[in-house]
Amino acid sequence: MVVVVVIAGVVSLPVILAIVTVINNDFSNDGCGSESSCSAVIRCNGALAGNTGTIESPNFPNFYGNNARCAWTITTDPGTRVTLSFSSFSLEFGGSHCPYDYLRIRDGNSPAANVITKQCGTNRPAPVTSTGNVMYVEFRSDGSVTRGGFQAFWSTNAASSPLPPSTQPPSTTTPGLPSCGGNMTTDTGSLQSPNYPNNYPNNARCWWTIRTTPGTRVRLTFASFRLETGGSYCTYDYLQIRDGPNHSGRQLRKLCGSGFSYPVVSSANTMSLHFRSDGSVTYGGFLVQWTAVDSSTYTGSYPTLVVVVVVVVVVVVVVAVIVVAVIVVVVVVVVVVVVVVVVVVVVVVVAAVLTAAAAVAIKVDYSRKEGAAVHPPGTPIQRALLCRLAQFVARNSGGKKE
């Protein structure tokens, strides 16, 4: 039985790893897990309107995919200028001309506008400001080597006071849209998308920061969740949850679609959320609740370990049953084959003996008729046996005893 369990464990290991990978991908909804799975051309274009907002590379803060082709047009109020400030920047470096992966910023609304800057590598660029109220941003990656990508916030008329990369965005609401966002400082509470439970508006930009008692962690649970589905990257509408007070912190989840129900937990007493909707298609939005949990006792954001253990046990049991069944079938087949071989051998031997005895009987009968002495071959014992068999064959075949 121990051997069967060991064999089952070895055989099921690839299956377990594959299932765990699928589980993690389903829970995280963070996009491609490897470069090979992002080999197709990635499109991420958009016309962005408003005086504040954010853009980022596909799958940020995870590695962007190969062959990305992204372009954004940012338009702010007339009479203002667009300032783009970077909180994170890491692209493949290709020298001063950036021939491989790059971010190119143009002063205008088209790919033919004047280039302000073209950036690659890992040095975070200085804030970039347009001369008017429109900026065109292009991101491109080639067919190999990816990095963590970039995140940038835009604001207006900020040339003299650029957005600090490690602070909150300059506004938690989007002008002309329902109020949303804010700084939450209680140990329990709830927040929701604009207009909830009715559909949220287009072009919403909301930022929240949740801060609980020091020594606790923020546990976020979902009472309702329904956004536009935007594929594995959630490129249209999404709720982005980050660890810590800054909107450039480590991403915990980036969610879209519907039905998400697993809790999300921060590593300390702060968590930041960013909700964004594009210019079309809206849904009922979300209602989330937070509570402070003890850092020393709470161990996870969702039951990944329990799920993995259950999956491992089920897979091992199933594989063990299959292995036992295969062993039983093999044993039965071997027994049947051995029995068949033994029967065939016995039949062949008996047939051979009977044939030899018949031949001796014929010879004995012929010799008696001719009056010759009969001398069967072999030892005396063999001759005696053959004679007995010959007499038996002769009697049963109608032979005449003289």
N, C-alpha and C positions, 0 to 999 in steps of 0.2 A: 504493500500500500504506500509505503514511503517513496518507493521508486516511481510509482504512478503519479504521486503528487509532485515530485521533482520534475518529471517529464512534462506534466501539465503546466507547471510554472514556466519552464523554459519555452515550451511551445506557445504559451499565451502571452509572453512578454511583449512581442511586437504588437499584438492586438491591444494590449493594455496601454502601451505608449500611444498608439494611434487614437484610442478612445479618449485618453486624458488630453491629448492635443486638441481634439475636437471640442471637448468640454471647455477647455480654457479659451478657445477661440470663440465659442458661443457666448461665454460669460463676458469676455472682455470687449467684444465687438470693436476691436481696435484696428482692424484691417489686416493686411498681409502679415504673416508671421515670418516670411523669409523673402529674399530677393527673387528666387525662382518663381514664387507664386505671384509676383508683380511684374512679370515679363511683358504683359500686354501694354499698349500705350495707355497712359493714365491722363484723362482729361479733367481739368478743374478750372473752368472759366467762370467768370461772373461779373456782373455790373453792380457795383456796390455804391449805395447812396446813403448819405448821412454824415454828420460832422465828427462822429467817432466810430470806431470799429476795429476789427482785427482780421488779419489774414495769416495763413500758415501753410506750410508745405503739407502734402498729403500724408496722413498717418502720423503727424506730429503728436507727441515727441518721439515716437518710434521712427525707424529709418523710412525715408520715402522710397518709393519703388523706382525701378529703372524705367527709362523712356517716358518720363512725365512731361506733359506739355500743358502748362497752366498760364492763364492770363487774366488779370483783374483790371477793371477800370474803376477808379475811385473818384466819386463826384461829391463835392461838398457844396455848401451854400454859395451863391454868387457873391463875389467880392472877398472871398476868403482864399487862403492857400492851404494846400494839403501837406502835412508833415508826417512822415513815416518814421517811427522809432522802433528799434529792434530789441526784444527781450531775450532772444536766443538765435544763434546763427551757426550752422555747421554744415558746409557743403564740401564735396570733393574739390581739392585744390588742383588747378591746372596751370599755374603760372599767372603772369600779369594779364594775359588776354582771356583767361577763364574759358578755355575751349570745351570743357567737359560738362560739368554741372555749374549752373550760375543763376543768379537773380539779377535781372536788368530792369532798371526803373527809368521811365521816360516822362518827359515834361509835356503832357498832353493826353489826348484820348484815343490814340491809335498806335499801332506798331511802327508807324512811320515818324512819330514825334521824336524830338531831340532826346538823346540819351543823357540822363543826369549821372548815372553811375552803373557799373556792372561789377557784381561782387561774387566771390567764391572763397573757399577756405573756411577757417574757423574763427577769424577775428570779427567780432561784432561790429558792423558798420555804424558810423555816426548817423544821427537823424538826417533824413533827406527831405527837402522842402521844394515844392513846385512853385512855379511863378504865378500860376492861376489856381482855379478850384478843381482841376482835373489832373489825375496822375494815372499812368499806365504801368502796370507791374507784370513782368514776365518771369516765370520760373521754368527751367528746363533741366532734365537729367538725361545722361546718355545711357548706353546699354550695359554698363558695368560700374561697380563701386558706388555705394550709397552711404549717406550719413544721417545724422539726426534731424536735419532740416532747419527750418526757421519759423519764428513767430514774430509778427510785427503788429503794432497798434498805430492807427492813424488818428490824427486830431487836426484841428484847424487853427491857423494863426498862431502856431506854437514855435515859431523860429527863435523867439527870445527866451522861451521857457520850455524846452523839449521835454517830452514825457519820460520820466525816470523809468528805466527798464524793469525795476524790481518793485514798483508800486502799483496801486490800483489804476485801472483806466480812468481817464479824466472825468467820466460821467457814468452813472449806473443806469441811465435811461436814454432812450432814443428820442430826439426831438420829434414832436408831432405824433407820437405813439403813446399808448397807455403807460403809466408809470410802472416801472419794475426795477428790481434790484435793491441793494442796500446792505448795510452792515448789521448783522444779527449778533447780539451779545448775550443771549440767554441760553440756558442749558437744555431747553426744549422749545420747539416751535415748528412752524410749517411755512412753506413758500410755494408759489404756484406761478404758472405762465400767465402772461397778460390775458385778461378776459375769461380766465378759467371759471366755470367748466365749458364756456363757449370757445369757439376756435380762436386761437391766438392770431395776431395780425401778421401781415408780411413785413419783412425787413426789421424785425424786432432785434434789439441788442440789449441784453440784460446781464448785469454782473451782481453776484451776491458774495459776501464774505461772512462765514459763520465762525464765531469765536465762543468757546465754552470755558468753563472753569479750568485753570491750569492743573495739569496732572490727569486730565481726562482726554478722551478721544471723541471725535464727532462721528456718530452713527446715523447715516442717512437711509431712510426707507421710503418706498414708493407706494403711495395709495392709488395713484392712477398715472398712466404714462402712455401717450400716443402722439408721436410726431411723424412727419413725412419720412418715409424710408429713403435713404440716400446711398445704399450699397454699403460695402464694408468700411468705407471712409466717412460715411455720414456727411456727404458733401453739401447737402441742402439745408435741412433744419437739424439742429442737434442741441443736446445738453452736455456740456463738457464739465467734468468734475476734477478738480486738482487738489493735491495734498499741500496744505499750508495756506497762508494768508494772501499769497501773490498769485496773480493769474499767469505767471510763467513757471509755476511750480510743477512738480511731477504729476503727470496725468494719471488719475485713477481709473476713469472711465470716460468714453465719448459715446453717447447714446443717441439712437434715433429709432424709428419704427415704433413698435408697440409691444406691450406685455412684459417689460423688464420688471422684475420683482425682487431681486436679491439686494440685500443691504450693501452699502458702500461705507467703509470706515477709514478715517484719516489715521495718520501715524501719531499725531499730537492733537492739540485742542483747537486747531483751525482747519478750515476747508473753504475753498472758493469754487463758485459755480458760474458758468457762462452759458447763457441761452441765446441762440441765434436762429433766426428764420430768414429764408431768402425771399425773392420777390414774387413767388407764386406757390400755391397749394398749401393750405393750412389744415390743422386738425384740432382736436380737443385739448391738446397740451398735457400738462402734468400737475400733479399735487404731490409734494414730497414733505416728509417730516423728519426732523432731526432730534436727537437726544444725546446727552453726554453719557459716556460709559467709562468705567474704570479702566485705565490703561494697563493695570497689572493683571486684570482678569480676562479682558476681552481679547480673543485670539485671532479673529479673522473677519473679513467683510462678507463672506458668504461661505456656505459649507463645502468648500472645495475638498478638504481632507476627507470628510464623510463620504462625499460622492465618489472620490477616488478609491477609498477603501471598499465601498460597496461594489463598485465596478470591478475591482481586482478580485474580490471574493467570488462574485458571480462568474467572472471569466474563468478563474481557476477551477471552480466547481464544474462548469460546463465542459471545459477542456478535459478535466479528470474523467468525467463520465464518458466523453468521446474516446479517450485513451483506453479506458477499461473495456468499452464496447469493441474497440478495434482489437485489443488483446484477446478477448473472448472469441471473436470471429476468427482471428488467426489461429488460435488453439484448435477450434472446431475444424477448420479447414485442414490443419496439419494432421489431426486425428483421422479425419475422413480419408485423406490421401494415404496415410500409413495403412489403414484398414484395407483400402482398395489395392494397394501394392501387395500386402500380405495375401489377400484373396487371389490376386492374379498369379503370384508366385506359387501358391498352393495348387491352383488349377493347372498351371504349366507343369509343375513337378508330377502331379497325379497323372496328367495326360501323357507325360513322357514315360512314366513307369508303366502305365497301361499299354502304351504303344510297344514298349520293349517286351512286356509280358506276352502280348499278342503275337509279336514276331517270334518269340521262343516257342509259343504254343503251336504256331504254324510249322515251325521247324521240327518240333518233336513229333507232331502228327505225321509229317512227311517222312521223317526218318523211320518211324514205326512201320509205315506202309512199305518202305523199301527194305526193311529188315536191318537197317544200319544202327549202330550204337549212337546214342545221343550223348553229347558232351557239351552242355551249356558252358558259356564262358564265365570267368570269375573264380572267386574262392569257393570252397565247399558251402559256406553259409549263403553266399550270393546265389550259387547254383540251386541250393535248396529252396530259397525264396522264389527264385524265378520259376522253378518247377511247380511250386505251389500255385503261383500266380498263373502259370500257363495252364495248369489243370482247372483252375477257377474260370479262366477265360474260355477254355475248351468246353466246359460243362454248360456255361451260360451262352455260348454261341452256337450250340447245336452240335459240337464236336463229339466224336465217339470214343469212349474209353475202351482200350483193349487190354 
